[in-house]
């Protein structure tokens, strides 16, 4: 569940699964918001992970927003690999 077969090498390697990346994003958001790094965060990530966050983990995003008084914007962008993401404090 933590990894998927690599689409580039037809399965001879592994990459993080979209679920693993999703929970990594949530952990980093919690850390950044807890430090007071910003009142608003833009999260740039692969469309597959963005969809998972918005559809299946919406409650987790809302919890972080309410707990830290922040706004989290999920922005899907084509990424070189699904594991890539960027969190920017605005």
Buried (B, 14 or more C-beta within 10 A) or exposed (E): EEEBEEEEEEEEEEBBBBBBBBBBBBEBBBEBBEEEBBEEBBBBBBEBBBBBBEEEBEEBBEEBBEEBEBEBEBEBEEBEEBBBBEBBBE
